[in-house]
Amino acid sequence: MTDPAPGPSGPTSMRRLLHGDRLRHLARLDRLLDRPCFDRSPSTGPADARHERTYSRLRALGLDAGGSLALHHDRSRLLTALEWAATVDPGLFLTALVHFSVVTCTLVELGRPGGGLAPLIEDLDAMDAVGGILITELGNGSSHLGPATEARYHHANRTFTLHTPGPEAAKFMAPGGAPGRSRIVVVYARLLIDDHEHGVFPFAVRLRHGATTAPGVRITPLPPTSLVPLDYAVISFDGTPVPYDGWLRDSADITDDGRFEDPLDGSGHRLVRSLSASAHASVGAAAGQAAAARAAVAIALRYSRGRTTMGRLAPRLPVLEYRTQQEALYSALARAYAATFLVNEERERFVRGVHSGPPAAGGTPPTWAPWSAAHRDLALAKAWTSGTLEQVAAVCRQRCGAQGVLSMNRITDYEDLARIFHAAAGDTLLIHLDAGKSLLAEPPPPAAEPPAGPLDVADPRTAVGLARLRESRLHTDLTRRLDEASGAGSGNGLRPQASDEFAVWNPLLPGLVDLAVAHTKRVVLERFQHQAEALAGSPDEPALAALHHLLSLDSIEEDLGWHLEHADLTPDEGRLVHGARPRALAAVHTHLPALLDTLALPPARLGAPIGQPDWLRAVLDSAHH
């Protein structure tokens, strides 16, 4: 059933660069595709049947790994499982990300062992309950910073009750609408002791046990959606009881005499610590989306190589021989590689535990959302891969024509995944705003100068230098504008008072987004440069160098208007960039077999009929079913 990865046997150096040591584990996961729950039935049909299939797949994935705890304790294996799930089924990926990376992680890392918590962890581990996170509220923007949901402490019996004070505080968009399935959720709420607030904490709640819903819980299913269809719902609480051990308190405590104690109390660090699982969510989302981008471009390229056209210029010519197809898909391939190299670095740091532990004291507190304050590099990687996947999948869908819009060919599913993740695991806009603000609080990046002499468009380091220059100038310009606005706002030349904050920062918000994006883009280019240098002297060097050159030209072209405006480049140099593109595309075309082979995506894992070796027969077989 599971076809071997196309191409030469054994790992090439470029495959090792792109995938590390994950290929063997990914191939092992492919055996799950033989299970009935992973059949290739269409994603349409009755909603209940779709949800049942998704959760059956989640259970199979978890049990195959030895349970949720086994994945929690093996971060590399967890991320590989998520990468596989994103390629096979975006709905499964989103569900698995929440179950393994958020809920299990939060209970284990922030909870204290106790009689009330152990059974919940056991059910999650055994895949007898589905994990969910309840944080976003229906009527409160940026509710991650200040949820209205209340967790009231009752000293007499050392328990809590959850309360939704009004319809605006109902938890929104979390899966949980399908009846009859056990659910364990992490609910984010304000801790109240004798009506005094003590920060935002997560609480573990058995939302539903089989067909029985917890006391005080109201679940209202939302209408079906075509974007990553799950059983989304609106959920509210009216006195839902939570035992003391269900308070995922981390280092906080309530003494026997009712006194609240927390070394992080009174600062933004408690909120950030309560959301520390965002590291798992961000890196998992980034890894999954990078995998989906590779899958989308692999499907489109395989189809374009086999699809012939009756165009009068050259009848029976494969569509990939047309320059328009190469322009679109080869740039998409370069972006998918670049996103993978970005994610690989963050992935390795995460596996080594670099992103673990409580937030550093004195760090920049969140202004709009906690994601960047918790783990800025991971949050930015997640945001970048969301944009990359959406762009890559959209191009692939368009270039596959009518086949591209069919759900059975998966490209639209990958595109929808990116749309979901612009909000899920941290809103992209808010990530960029907080990241840009924190970048301004740091020393500016090293000064960069415009290229001296003729622009060397053949050297990818030119793009890196221009990206550094742009980031440096954006930082300098924003710092100057902030200083000017702060002085005017406060009337004394100092940074603004609290009442002036909005008036000072609001005009700067687009610049903060630009700075955060420019910073990430520079990192992306530097990491691709590093990976390309790692292949120097190997047989794979020319192939990756060709793709690297194309990515560099694309990067310069994207910001060409900005560089012309700031006199970093001349119109003649801009024409040099345009003129180099045909040669770069020709080089990628020459090395496409190696670049496509390096993606190492077996047709069975892709599932898309147009991604199969005999795509025409695969499409007809799908139609018969």
Beta strands, then each sheet from edge to edge (+ up, - down):
strand 1: 130-134
strand 2: 150-154
strand 3: 159-163
strand 4: 171-175
strand 5: 183-193
strand 6: 196-209
strand 7: 212-213
strand 8: 217-221
strand 9: 232-243
strand 10: 253-254
strand 11: 260-261
strand 12: 308-309
strand 13: 317-318
sheet 1: 1+ 5+ 2+ 3- 9+ 4-
sheet 2: 1+ 5+ 6- 7+
sheet 3: 1+ 5+ 2+ 3- 9+ 8-
sheet 4: 10+ 11-
sheet 5: 12+ 13-
end
